[in-house]
Structure formats: C-alpha cells, structure tokens
Amino acid sequence: NLASNVDAFFGSDRNYQESNKSVLQFDLTRVVENAGNNKIVPAFRAKLHLPALQQRLHSWQQSLHLLLETNPDKNLPGTSAGATTRQNSAPIFKEVATPDSYGAALRLENADDSPWRLSADAGLKLVGANDVLKLNHTSLDPFVRARGRFIKPIGAVQLTLAESVFWYNTIGAGENTQFDVDYSFSEPLLFRATSGATWLHDKQNFDLRQDFSFFQTLDERHSMLYQLSAIGVSNPQTQVSEYVALLLYRQRLHRDWMFLELSPQLHYPRVNDFQQNALFIARLEILFSK
C-alpha cells in the first residue's frame, strides 16, 4: 500500500500504466542549466476508461481505455531520452524538446487484482504536427505495444518485474525490462532499487539504467525523493555514460490535482569527462487519477 500511495502521489509511470480508472497528466516543465538551455516544455498523457463501450462488448473481460499522449516514441520506459520521462517518478533530462508528435491508441488490459497485469495497445502517431488542426505536413504512423507486470510481496519487501515490447514505424522494434525492489522501513519512508534495460533493434543497443531511491512522505501534501542513478549503454561496449544525483520536492498545491515539483540535479556525463553539470527543474503538473 505504501508503494502504491507513493506512486499515486508522484504520478509515476507505474501508477499511469496500472490504474484501471482514468488518469490525466498535463505538465509544464522549466529546465535551467549552466549551458543556458532554459525552456518551458509542455507535455500531456491521458488514459481514459471507456466503460460504456466495454459494456457493449460484454463478452470481453478486459478493461478498455483510450490513450492520448505527446511524443509516444520518445518517452520509452527505462530510458532518459525524452523531456517527460519518469521511470521512478524522478525526471532525468538528457534533452529538452517541445512535443513534435502526438499519439492515440486503444488499450485492452485485465481488470482484476491478480499479481499479473497484462495490457496491449494499438494506435497511430501524428508526426510533424506543426498545425494539428490543419494537418499540414503530417503523416500517420502506426505503433503497437504490449506490457506485462508481476508483483510478489515478501514481508516488508515487494518485488516487481515488468516487461514491455513495442514497435513504432519511426524507430522500429524494441523491448524494455524493469525490475523493482521496494522496501518499507516505516510508514513515511520507502526505499526502491530499480534496474532497467531498453533494447532497440535498429540500433542494436541496450540503454541501461540503475536507480537507488528513497521516498519520504512529510505529510499528506508534501513529499521528498532522494535518488542516485547510473545511466549506460551496451554498444560499442558496455559502459556508464552518466551519473546523476538529485533531490525532488513535490507539493500538492490545490485540492487533489495540482502539484509543484522542484528538483536540483547534478549530472556527470562521460562526454565531459564526468565533469559536473548542475540542473534545476521546476514542474507544474495537473494530475487527475483515482
């Protein structure tokens, strides 16, 4: 329950992927860094439950959802290539780009409370949408995705294994494996170790990531995240490409749906001989979920 509450408060990807109800997230993110690359980046994703259509297809036992999102092929699980990536609720920014594509998909997933959670998506990505309403210089690219998750609680420890496979017309086929170990020290403090690997067929490369995170619940409106991360690649050889240390403060500003995040980060990239690069990230988020 503590892990689920933490994921719900931080609006994590696990909460988004595994909720049977509707989830809507809209972010405005400002990144300030030494290089002067200061941008405000909008992003959104929505998972809308369709109970009326599901009832018409009463022979199906699965839950049916409509998915809407920005840059669907850039926000892959387990990577840090997109401006809205949230592997463990902590955004680590490798590049900042405003949305240049939009996706819509239908998802089927099992709706019970078993340790297994399975889902499958099929959708279209709108590429080059400078003027979405007029559809100038745009193309429609198909994509399919499938995800499976298994949870095993053992005392105060919870083990979670998630496997995703996907195919996008723009980047080809790939898969992601993520393994989480959650340990509850006490009611306000949760430790999570996450190991992730994302493979892209066209690049013949694994993007690797290891996170060690402490979530601290200060009260019902304020929480902290302390995280150390190592990011790496497997090609041309397996090596660490960046180390990251960050703090993230998250506060519920208004009722249950408006949040503020402040996150100072220290990045040590290999391309700069692991010299320190400081970032500060501020995010205003609207989050509607159960």
Summary of the structure (lengths in Angstrom):
residues: 290
radius of gyration: 18.7
end to end distance: 14.2
largest distance: 59.1
contacts: 926
relative contact order: 0.16
helix: 8%
strand: 60%
